[in-house]
Amino acid sequence: MPHETDDGAWQGIHPMKILILHNEYQQRGGEDAVVAAEEALLFERGHEVRVAQAHNNDISGFVSKATVFATVAYSRGRYLWAKELLAGFRPDILHIHNFFPLLTPAVHHAATDMGVPVVQTLHNFRLTCANALLLRDGHVCEKCVGGSKLWGAYHRCYRASLPASLAVVHMQLRAQRSQTWKRHVHRFIALTEFARGKFIAAGLPGDRISVKPNFVSAAHRDVAKMRAGALFVGRLSPEKGVTPLIDAWHSLPDIPLTVIGDGPERPRLAATAPPNVRFLGQMNASAVREEMARAEFLVMPSIWYEGFPMTVVEAFSQGLPVLASRIGALEEIVLPDVNGGHFEPSNPMSIVGAVNAFRANAGAGSRLEAGARRTYQDCYTGERNAVQLEKIYAEAIEQIGQDRAANWV
């Protein structure tokens, strides 16, 4: 059996066959990047990895949309599709990332019927929240955490549509009735302790939830001798809190702000931003890292709990301190006087105060740069993540054996 050594390493893991399932988004985001990174990491560790994906771009036209609406809770077609994949590849582990809306919980049931242990990464709060954000009308909402999922339909939380919200709630309730998450998942991966607590409150079995953060394998690059200015990287949408960020920058005329990313709010934000804010749009990973190497600090003004933003890990890998909202997972990841600082979410003047305090503290920049690099090395490297992931796989394999024994008894 695999075992943990005195220094925390996980030994005795033999090469495994791992099938990864993922429903890609229309706009590539952090979850898609995590899937690709974990696939590469596992391959480098000598495991045989296969990835099967569905893509939301396939949802077009009335017929396909109606089909998704009718089958989002459980797709018999996806059940058969998953069984065929499992029978052909015969994996030791099925690792599911995003299954909504095309894969559906049917793929979890297929794995159980084929005797394959399941690991499910919880990238967001979809299992308990219709819009996956625990956010409503610009404020944190936890009415469905431990409460009725019907609130999601009542408030039209998924795309402001009653039919679409009902479809998501139906999926949640069907999974709850059939005990999908207790019977067909052998290990969940929560990205932070904060998220783990929310999922336990929502009814997931705490003894099956492991915490493993995201990671990047990017090597540290040389930074500019004189870092300058602030940097934002992310989707320009309401939950990212870019509106209060731009409002704050009207009071920071001497500090340049570079905004990387695109989204529905970009035209309005660009029209109202002061002259010292520049919008660069979407950029590739290498170009983003170059901007990180030149910036003085990253600012993350999110108004929702976040999962585990890859942008923060990328920043730490480049020795870039982070100023972030004091909310949810960000309060756990960003540590004042270690690798960054906090401000109150949705509060422009609090952002201004945090920025001014950061810049007024002589020596804080270099100290926090070193702290950011140290945080990355200690917590978020590929090597460390691989050990954590392999341990979770071993625990899932052990769990399915225990479940079989219990059912036999």
KAMOPE-V792074 format. One record per pair of residues at least 12 apart in sequence whose ideal C-beta (glycine too) atoms are under 6 Angstrom apart, sorted by the first residue. I is the first residue (numbers start at 0). GAP is how many residues later the second one is. D is the distance in Angstrom with one decimal. If there is no record, write none. Layout:
i={I & I}
gap={GAP & GAP}
d={D & D}
This chain:
i={1 & 9 & 9 & 9 & 12 & 14 & 14 & 15 & 15 & 16 & 16 & 16 & 17 & 17 & 17 & 17 & 17 & 18 & 18 & 18 & 18 & 19 & 19 & 20 & 20 & 20 & 20 & 21 & 21 & 21 & 21 & 22 & 22 & 22 & 22 & 22 & 23 & 23 & 24 & 25 & 25 & 29 & 30 & 30 & 32 & 33 & 34 & 38 & 40 & 40 & 44 & 49 & 51 & 53 & 53 & 67 & 68 & 71 & 71 & 71 & 72 & 72 & 72 & 73 & 73 & 74 & 74 & 77 & 77 & 77 & 77 & 78 & 78 & 81 & 81 & 82 & 85 & 85 & 92 & 92 & 93 & 93 & 93 & 94 & 95 & 96 & 99 & 104 & 104 & 107 & 107 & 108 & 111 & 116 & 116 & 116 & 116 & 117 & 117 & 118 & 118 & 119 & 119 & 120 & 121 & 121 & 122 & 123 & 127 & 127 & 127 & 128 & 129 & 129 & 129 & 129 & 129 & 129 & 130 & 130 & 132 & 132 & 133 & 134 & 134 & 135 & 144 & 144 & 145 & 148 & 148 & 148 & 151 & 151 & 152 & 152 & 152 & 180 & 181 & 185 & 185 & 185 & 186 & 186 & 186 & 186 & 186 & 187 & 187 & 188 & 188 & 189 & 189 & 190 & 190 & 190 & 191 & 191 & 192 & 193 & 193 & 193 & 195 & 195 & 209 & 211 & 212 & 213 & 213 & 213 & 214 & 214 & 214 & 215 & 215 & 215 & 216 & 217 & 220 & 222 & 223 & 226 & 227 & 228 & 228 & 228 & 229 & 229 & 229 & 230 & 230 & 230 & 230 & 231 & 231 & 232 & 232 & 232 & 233 & 234 & 234 & 235 & 235 & 235 & 235 & 236 & 236 & 238 & 239 & 240 & 240 & 240 & 241 & 243 & 243 & 243 & 244 & 245 & 245 & 246 & 247 & 247 & 247 & 248 & 248 & 249 & 250 & 255 & 256 & 257 & 258 & 259 & 259 & 261 & 261 & 291 & 291 & 291 & 292 & 296 & 296 & 297 & 297 & 297 & 298 & 299 & 300 & 301 & 302 & 302 & 304 & 304 & 305 & 305 & 305 & 311 & 312 & 315 & 315 & 315 & 316 & 318 & 318 & 318 & 319 & 320 & 320 & 320 & 320 & 321 & 321 & 322 & 322 & 322 & 324 & 325 & 326 & 337 & 338 & 338 & 338 & 340 & 340}
gap={392 & 377 & 380 & 381 & 377 & 31 & 32 & 31 & 76 & 31 & 74 & 75 & 24 & 29 & 31 & 73 & 75 & 31 & 70 & 72 & 75 & 31 & 75 & 31 & 75 & 82 & 86 & 13 & 31 & 75 & 76 & 31 & 75 & 76 & 79 & 80 & 29 & 31 & 31 & 30 & 31 & 280 & 67 & 92 & 277 & 180 & 62 & 12 & 341 & 345 & 341 & 39 & 33 & 48 & 49 & 33 & 98 & 29 & 95 & 99 & 97 & 98 & 101 & 30 & 32 & 29 & 31 & 25 & 26 & 28 & 29 & 27 & 31 & 25 & 28 & 27 & 28 & 30 & 24 & 300 & 17 & 22 & 24 & 24 & 24 & 24 & 26 & 70 & 75 & 72 & 76 & 75 & 72 & 69 & 279 & 280 & 283 & 67 & 68 & 68 & 277 & 65 & 68 & 68 & 66 & 68 & 184 & 183 & 16 & 17 & 74 & 15 & 22 & 27 & 28 & 35 & 38 & 39 & 26 & 27 & 106 & 171 & 171 & 104 & 169 & 19 & 56 & 57 & 55 & 20 & 23 & 24 & 13 & 17 & 12 & 13 & 16 & 23 & 23 & 210 & 213 & 214 & 21 & 23 & 205 & 208 & 209 & 20 & 21 & 21 & 23 & 19 & 21 & 22 & 116 & 117 & 137 & 140 & 18 & 134 & 135 & 138 & 13 & 15 & 182 & 176 & 95 & 94 & 96 & 99 & 165 & 167 & 170 & 97 & 98 & 101 & 165 & 99 & 72 & 70 & 70 & 69 & 68 & 27 & 66 & 67 & 27 & 67 & 69 & 27 & 60 & 64 & 67 & 27 & 67 & 27 & 55 & 78 & 27 & 26 & 28 & 25 & 27 & 29 & 30 & 26 & 27 & 65 & 62 & 60 & 61 & 62 & 27 & 57 & 102 & 104 & 56 & 23 & 27 & 101 & 100 & 103 & 104 & 25 & 28 & 24 & 101 & 20 & 20 & 20 & 20 & 20 & 23 & 19 & 20 & 23 & 26 & 28 & 25 & 24 & 26 & 17 & 22 & 24 & 24 & 24 & 24 & 23 & 42 & 43 & 23 & 24 & 22 & 23 & 24 & 21 & 67 & 56 & 59 & 60 & 59 & 50 & 53 & 54 & 52 & 18 & 19 & 47 & 51 & 12 & 18 & 17 & 18 & 31 & 20 & 16 & 18 & 33 & 32 & 33 & 36 & 13 & 17}
d={4.4 & 5.0 & 5.7 & 4.3 & 4.5 & 4.7 & 5.4 & 5.0 & 4.3 & 4.7 & 4.5 & 5.1 & 5.9 & 5.5 & 5.0 & 5.8 & 5.0 & 5.3 & 5.5 & 4.0 & 5.1 & 4.5 & 4.9 & 5.5 & 4.9 & 6.0 & 5.8 & 4.8 & 5.0 & 4.2 & 5.6 & 4.9 & 4.5 & 5.8 & 5.1 & 5.1 & 5.4 & 4.5 & 5.7 & 4.7 & 5.8 & 4.5 & 5.6 & 4.7 & 5.8 & 5.5 & 5.3 & 5.5 & 5.3 & 5.4 & 5.4 & 5.5 & 5.7 & 3.9 & 5.7 & 5.3 & 5.1 & 4.7 & 4.9 & 5.2 & 4.8 & 4.1 & 4.4 & 5.6 & 5.0 & 4.3 & 5.0 & 5.5 & 5.3 & 4.6 & 5.8 & 3.9 & 4.9 & 4.2 & 3.8 & 4.7 & 4.5 & 5.6 & 5.8 & 5.0 & 4.6 & 5.0 & 5.1 & 4.7 & 4.9 & 5.1 & 5.6 & 5.2 & 5.0 & 5.8 & 4.0 & 5.7 & 4.7 & 4.5 & 4.2 & 5.2 & 4.1 & 5.0 & 5.5 & 4.9 & 5.1 & 4.8 & 5.2 & 4.4 & 5.7 & 5.2 & 5.2 & 5.5 & 5.4 & 5.5 & 3.8 & 5.5 & 3.2 & 3.9 & 4.5 & 5.3 & 4.5 & 6.0 & 4.5 & 5.5 & 5.7 & 4.7 & 5.7 & 5.6 & 4.3 & 5.9 & 5.2 & 4.9 & 5.1 & 5.0 & 4.6 & 5.7 & 5.6 & 4.9 & 4.6 & 4.9 & 4.7 & 5.6 & 5.6 & 4.0 & 4.1 & 5.2 & 5.7 & 5.8 & 5.2 & 5.5 & 4.2 & 5.8 & 4.5 & 5.8 & 5.1 & 5.3 & 5.3 & 5.6 & 5.2 & 3.6 & 4.3 & 5.2 & 5.7 & 5.6 & 4.9 & 5.1 & 5.1 & 5.5 & 5.0 & 4.6 & 5.3 & 4.6 & 5.6 & 5.7 & 4.8 & 5.6 & 3.9 & 5.1 & 5.5 & 5.2 & 4.0 & 5.1 & 5.5 & 4.5 & 4.8 & 4.4 & 5.7 & 3.8 & 5.7 & 5.7 & 4.7 & 5.8 & 5.2 & 5.1 & 5.8 & 3.8 & 5.1 & 4.9 & 5.5 & 4.6 & 5.9 & 4.7 & 5.0 & 5.5 & 4.4 & 5.4 & 3.4 & 4.5 & 4.6 & 4.5 & 5.9 & 4.4 & 5.7 & 3.6 & 5.1 & 4.4 & 5.8 & 5.9 & 5.3 & 4.7 & 4.4 & 5.4 & 5.1 & 4.0 & 3.9 & 3.8 & 5.0 & 5.6 & 5.5 & 5.2 & 4.8 & 5.1 & 4.6 & 5.6 & 4.8 & 5.1 & 5.3 & 5.4 & 4.8 & 5.8 & 4.3 & 5.0 & 5.7 & 4.8 & 5.6 & 4.4 & 5.3 & 4.7 & 5.0 & 4.2 & 5.6 & 5.2 & 4.8 & 5.2 & 3.1 & 5.9 & 5.8 & 5.0 & 5.7 & 5.8 & 4.9 & 4.5 & 5.1 & 4.0 & 4.7 & 4.4 & 5.2 & 4.3 & 5.9 & 6.0 & 4.6 & 3.8 & 5.4 & 5.0 & 3.8 & 5.6 & 5.1 & 5.2 & 3.9 & 4.0 & 4.8 & 4.6 & 4.4 & 4.3 & 4.7 & 5.4 & 6.0}
